[in-house]
Amino acid sequence: QVQLVEFGGGLVQAGGSLRLSCTASGRSFSSNSMAWFRQAPGKERAFVAYISRSGGTAEYADSVKGRFTISRDNAKNTVYLQMNSLKPEDTAVYYCAGSKFSYIGSNNYSKMSPYDYWGQGTQVTVSS
């Protein structure tokens, strides 16, 4: 059984930082693209960041570009999301997602459809 489990959410003041982790079990994701999405109350789930199999390609939503960094450690089967300069509008449940594809093109990495595996989510709350 494949599981993605997120860690690292919590409450932080605006301007602060958090690092989210997503660890996979049940299979290796070292050959697969990974991503982070988030869902704020009353809103649809939205793309945050994408990373290819090797980590050589990383893409970000405009709203987090320059503040968030996605990375991965394939030996640990773990993907990270370093979030700096957090804003109240970053408050959401953050979800880790894994795809069967090693690389997803620019037209599709921000969509939910290429991702087959999802974590249960971790809450991030940024206070003003």
C-alpha positions as protocol buffer text, in pm:
chain_id: "A"
residue {
  index: 1
  type: GLN
  ca { x: 0 y: 0 z: 0 }
}
residue {
  index: 2
  type: VAL
  ca { x: 144 y: 334 z: -108 }
}
residue {
  index: 3
  type: GLN
  ca { x: 134 y: 615 z: 144 }
}
residue {
  index: 4
  type: LEU
  ca { x: 253 y: 973 z: 139 }
}
residue {
  index: 5
  type: VAL
  ca { x: 276 y: 1133 z: 480 }
}
residue {
  index: 6
  type: GLU
  ca { x: 337 y: 1503 z: 535 }
}
residue {
  index: 7
  type: PHE
  ca { x: 509 y: 1652 z: 838 }
}
residue {
  index: 8
  type: GLY
  ca { x: 603 y: 1997 z: 954 }
}
residue {
  index: 9
  type: GLY
  ca { x: 287 y: 2203 z: 948 }
}
residue {
  index: 10
  type: GLY
  ca { x: 196 y: 2436 z: 1229 }
}
residue {
  index: 11
  type: LEU
  ca { x: 128 y: 2790 z: 1340 }
}
residue {
  index: 12
  type: VAL
  ca { x: 376 y: 3062 z: 1252 }
}
residue {
  index: 13
  type: GLN
  ca { x: 377 y: 3440 z: 1250 }
}
residue {
  index: 14
  type: ALA
  ca { x: 387 y: 3634 z: 928 }
}
residue {
  index: 15
  type: GLY
  ca { x: 743 y: 3662 z: 802 }
}
residue {
  index: 16
  type: GLY
  ca { x: 839 y: 3332 z: 959 }
}
residue {
  index: 17
  type: SER
  ca { x: 947 y: 3004 z: 805 }
}
residue {
  index: 18
  type: LEU
  ca { x: 839 y: 2641 z: 803 }
}
residue {
  index: 19
  type: ARG
  ca { x: 974 y: 2332 z: 632 }
}
residue {
  index: 20
  type: LEU
  ca { x: 732 y: 2064 z: 524 }
}
residue {
  index: 21
  type: SER
  ca { x: 842 y: 1708 z: 460 }
}
residue {
  index: 22
  type: CYS
  ca { x: 667 y: 1433 z: 266 }
}
residue {
  index: 23
  type: THR
  ca { x: 786 y: 1077 z: 310 }
}
residue {
  index: 24
  type: ALA
  ca { x: 667 y: 792 z: 90 }
}
residue {
  index: 25
  type: SER
  ca { x: 622 y: 434 z: 198 }
}
residue {
  index: 26
  type: GLY
  ca { x: 511 y: 127 z: 10 }
}
residue {
  index: 27
  type: ARG
  ca { x: 712 y: 212 z: -300 }
}
residue {
  index: 28
  type: SER
  ca { x: 1003 y: 423 z: -408 }
}
residue {
  index: 29
  type: PHE
  ca { x: 931 y: 761 z: -562 }
}
residue {
  index: 30
  type: SER
  ca { x: 1289 y: 824 z: -666 }
}
residue {
  index: 31
  type: SER
  ca { x: 1190 y: 780 z: -1030 }
}
residue {
  index: 32
  type: ASN
  ca { x: 879 y: 994 z: -1010 }
}
residue {
  index: 33
  type: SER
  ca { x: 779 y: 1357 z: -1020 }
}
residue {
  index: 34
  type: MET
  ca { x: 648 y: 1506 z: -699 }
}
residue {
  index: 35
  type: ALA
  ca { x: 457 y: 1820 z: -613 }
}
residue {
  index: 36
  type: TRP
  ca { x: 297 y: 2025 z: -339 }
}
residue {
  index: 37
  type: PHE
  ca { x: -56 y: 2162 z: -355 }
}
residue {
  index: 38
  type: ARG
  ca { x: -256 y: 2357 z: -100 }
}
residue {
  index: 39
  type: GLN
  ca { x: -619 y: 2417 z: -19 }
}
residue {
  index: 40
  type: ALA
  ca { x: -739 y: 2719 z: 173 }
}
residue {
  index: 41
  type: PRO
  ca { x: -1081 y: 2724 z: 342 }
}
residue {
  index: 42
  type: GLY
  ca { x: -1357 y: 2764 z: 86 }
}
residue {
  index: 43
  type: LYS
  ca { x: -1117 y: 2741 z: -208 }
}
residue {
  index: 44
  type: GLU
  ca { x: -1015 y: 2474 z: -454 }
}
residue {
  index: 45
  type: ARG
  ca { x: -690 y: 2284 z: -420 }
}
residue {
  index: 46
  type: ALA
  ca { x: -414 y: 2481 z: -592 }
}
residue {
  index: 47
  type: PHE
  ca { x: -66 y: 2408 z: -723 }
}
residue {
  index: 48
  type: VAL
  ca { x: 230 y: 2528 z: -518 }
}
residue {
  index: 49
  type: ALA
  ca { x: 547 y: 2361 z: -647 }
}
residue {
  index: 50
  type: TYR
  ca { x: 671 y: 2078 z: -868 }
}
residue {
  index: 51
  type: ILE
  ca { x: 997 y: 1885 z: -884 }
}
residue {
  index: 52
  type: SER
  ca { x: 1110 y: 1633 z: -1144 }
}
residue {
  index: 53
  type: ARG
  ca { x: 1261 y: 1293 z: -1071 }
}
residue {
  index: 54
  type: SER
  ca { x: 1619 y: 1413 z: -1056 }
}
residue {
  index: 55
  type: GLY
  ca { x: 1540 y: 1746 z: -897 }
}
residue {
  index: 56
  type: GLY
  ca { x: 1679 y: 1919 z: -1202 }
}
residue {
  index: 57
  type: THR
  ca { x: 1350 y: 2088 z: -1278 }
}
residue {
  index: 58
  type: ALA
  ca { x: 1153 y: 2282 z: -1020 }
}
residue {
  index: 59
  type: GLU
  ca { x: 853 y: 2501 z: -1090 }
}
residue {
  index: 60
  type: TYR
  ca { x: 647 y: 2727 z: -867 }
}
residue {
  index: 61
  type: ALA
  ca { x: 317 y: 2906 z: -853 }
}
residue {
  index: 62
  type: ASP
  ca { x: 366 y: 3279 z: -902 }
}
residue {
  index: 63
  type: SER
  ca { x: 230 y: 3346 z: -554 }
}
residue {
  index: 64
  type: VAL
  ca { x: 518 y: 3158 z: -386 }
}
residue {
  index: 65
  type: LYS
  ca { x: 802 y: 3215 z: -630 }
}
residue {
  index: 66
  type: GLY
  ca { x: 1109 y: 3351 z: -453 }
}
residue {
  index: 67
  type: ARG
  ca { x: 977 y: 3250 z: -109 }
}
residue {
  index: 68
  type: PHE
  ca { x: 930 y: 2872 z: -132 }
}
residue {
  index: 69
  type: THR
  ca { x: 1179 y: 2608 z: -238 }
}
residue {
  index: 70
  type: ILE
  ca { x: 1098 y: 2249 z: -326 }
}
residue {
  index: 71
  type: SER
  ca { x: 1370 y: 1985 z: -299 }
}
residue {
  index: 72
  type: ARG
  ca { x: 1403 y: 1611 z: -266 }
}
residue {
  index: 73
  type: ASP
  ca { x: 1626 y: 1343 z: -118 }
}
residue {
  index: 74
  type: ASN
  ca { x: 1570 y: 1029 z: -322 }
}
residue {
  index: 75
  type: ALA
  ca { x: 1777 y: 818 z: -84 }
}
residue {
  index: 76
  type: LYS
  ca { x: 1526 y: 904 z: 189 }
}
residue {
  index: 77
  type: ASN
  ca { x: 1222 y: 889 z: -41 }
}
residue {
  index: 78
  type: THR
  ca { x: 1136 y: 1237 z: 87 }
}
residue {
  index: 79
  type: VAL
  ca { x: 1033 y: 1566 z: -68 }
}
residue {
  index: 80
  type: TYR
  ca { x: 1061 y: 1898 z: 113 }
}
residue {
  index: 81
  type: LEU
  ca { x: 899 y: 2238 z: 88 }
}
residue {
  index: 82
  type: GLN
  ca { x: 1094 y: 2518 z: 253 }
}
residue {
  index: 83
  type: MET
  ca { x: 861 y: 2812 z: 308 }
}
residue {
  index: 84
  type: ASN
  ca { x: 1010 y: 3150 z: 395 }
}
residue {
  index: 85
  type: SER
  ca { x: 860 y: 3496 z: 437 }
}
residue {
  index: 86
  type: LEU
  ca { x: 523 y: 3341 z: 508 }
}
residue {
  index: 87
  type: LYS
  ca { x: 210 y: 3549 z: 466 }
}
residue {
  index: 88
  type: PRO
  ca { x: -139 y: 3506 z: 613 }
}
residue {
  index: 89
  type: GLU
  ca { x: -261 y: 3417 z: 263 }
}
residue {
  index: 90
  type: ASP
  ca { x: -36 y: 3110 z: 272 }
}
residue {
  index: 91
  type: THR
  ca { x: -266 y: 2961 z: 534 }
}
residue {
  index: 92
  type: ALA
  ca { x: -397 y: 2632 z: 397 }
}
residue {
  index: 93
  type: VAL
  ca { x: -379 y: 2257 z: 419 }
}
residue {
  index: 94
  type: TYR
  ca { x: -71 y: 2150 z: 224 }
}
residue {
  index: 95
  type: TYR
  ca { x: -76 y: 1825 z: 30 }
}
residue {
  index: 96
  type: CYS
  ca { x: 208 y: 1620 z: -111 }
}
residue {
  index: 97
  type: ALA
  ca { x: 142 y: 1450 z: -446 }
}
residue {
  index: 98
  type: GLY
  ca { x: 328 y: 1182 z: -638 }
}
residue {
  index: 99
  type: SER
  ca { x: 305 y: 1104 z: -1007 }
}
residue {
  index: 100
  type: LYS
  ca { x: 381 y: 789 z: -1205 }
}
residue {
  index: 101
  type: PHE
  ca { x: 573 y: 1008 z: -1448 }
}
residue {
  index: 102
  type: SER
  ca { x: 940 y: 1098 z: -1407 }
}
residue {
  index: 103
  type: TYR
  ca { x: 879 y: 1433 z: -1575 }
}
residue {
  index: 104
  type: ILE
  ca { x: 565 y: 1636 z: -1637 }
}
residue {
  index: 105
  type: GLY
  ca { x: 557 y: 1907 z: -1899 }
}
residue {
  index: 106
  type: SER
  ca { x: 485 y: 2272 z: -1843 }
}
residue {
  index: 107
  type: ASN
  ca { x: 125 y: 2241 z: -1956 }
}
residue {
  index: 108
  type: ASN
  ca { x: 40 y: 1983 z: -1692 }
}
residue {
  index: 109
  type: TYR
  ca { x: 255 y: 1996 z: -1379 }
}
residue {
  index: 110
  type: SER
  ca { x: 23 y: 2243 z: -1211 }
}
residue {
  index: 111
  type: LYS
  ca { x: -285 y: 2028 z: -1267 }
}
residue {
  index: 112
  type: MET
  ca { x: -403 y: 1759 z: -1026 }
}
residue {
  index: 113
  type: SER
  ca { x: -465 y: 1497 z: -1294 }
}
residue {
  index: 114
  type: PRO
  ca { x: -103 y: 1378 z: -1346 }
}
residue {
  index: 115
  type: TYR
  ca { x: -68 y: 1288 z: -978 }
}
residue {
  index: 116
  type: ASP
  ca { x: -176 y: 944 z: -865 }
}
residue {
  index: 117
  type: TYR
  ca { x: -86 y: 951 z: -498 }
}
residue {
  index: 118
  type: TRP
  ca { x: -180 y: 1206 z: -234 }
}
residue {
  index: 119
  type: GLY
  ca { x: -96 y: 1258 z: 130 }
}
residue {
  index: 120
  type: GLN
  ca { x: -352 y: 1337 z: 395 }
}
residue {
  index: 121
  type: GLY
  ca { x: -241 y: 1698 z: 426 }
}
residue {
  index: 122
  type: THR
  ca { x: -81 y: 1911 z: 694 }
}
residue {
  index: 123
  type: GLN
  ca { x: -221 y: 2239 z: 822 }
}
residue {
  index: 124
  type: VAL
  ca { x: -17 y: 2557 z: 790 }
}
residue {
  index: 125
  type: THR
  ca { x: -152 y: 2864 z: 965 }
}
residue {
  index: 126
  type: VAL
  ca { x: 16 y: 3202 z: 932 }
}
residue {
  index: 127
  type: SER
  ca { x: -94 y: 3468 z: 1177 }
}
residue {
  index: 128
  type: SER
  ca { x: -72 y: 3839 z: 1103 }
}
